[in-house]
Amino acid sequence: MQRLLIIAGIALLVIGLAWPWMSKLPFGRLPGDIHVVREGFSFHFPIVTCIVISVVVSLLLWIFRR
């Protein structure tokens, strides 16, 4: 449990430090993401972004488990 908390803390620290550069990536604005804007209403569902992130995380977990 201690190792997991330390790794999670380091990961959050790295993500926090890299946030200015990560916000410039096109994630959340990929073709296929659903974005509906109406008068007084806005809906955004990044379906393609979710799929891409899921594939990348799955590949990384598969590589690290080998």
C-alpha positions in Angstrom: 0.0 0.0 0.0 2.8 2.4 0.8 4.4 1.8 -2.6 1.1 2.5 -4.4 0.6 5.8 -2.5 4.2 6.9 -3.3 3.8 6.0 -7.0 0.4 7.8 -7.1 1.9 10.9 -5.5 4.8 11.0 -7.9 2.4 10.5 -10.8 0.2 13.4 -9.6 3.3 15.6 -9.2 4.6 14.9 -12.7 1.1 15.5 -14.2 0.9 18.8 -12.3 4.3 20.0 -13.5 3.6 18.9 -17.1 0.1 20.5 -17.1 1.1 23.7 -19.1 2.4 21.5 -21.9 -0.3 18.9 -21.7 -3.1 21.5 -22.1 -1.7 22.3 -25.6 -2.2 18.7 -26.8 -5.3 18.2 -28.9 -7.0 15.8 -26.5 -10.6 16.7 -26.0 -10.7 18.3 -29.4 -10.1 15.3 -31.7 -12.2 14.6 -34.7 -15.2 12.5 -33.6 -15.5 14.1 -30.2 -19.1 15.2 -29.7 -19.7 18.9 -29.1 -23.2 20.4 -29.2 -23.8 24.1 -28.6 -27.3 25.5 -28.4 -28.7 28.7 -26.9 -28.2 28.4 -23.2 -26.8 24.9 -23.4 -23.4 23.3 -24.2 -22.6 19.6 -24.2 -19.2 18.1 -24.8 -18.4 14.4 -24.8 -14.8 13.5 -25.9 -15.6 9.9 -27.0 -12.6 9.6 -29.4 -10.3 11.0 -26.8 -11.5 8.5 -24.2 -10.9 5.6 -26.7 -7.4 6.9 -27.5 -6.5 7.2 -23.8 -7.9 3.8 -23.1 -5.8 2.2 -25.8 -2.6 3.9 -24.7 -3.2 2.9 -21.0 -4.0 -0.6 -22.0 -0.8 -0.9 -24.1 1.3 0.5 -21.3 -0.2 -1.9 -18.7 0.3 -4.8 -21.1 4.0 -3.8 -21.6 4.7 -3.4 -17.9 3.1 -6.7 -16.9 5.4 -8.7 -19.3 
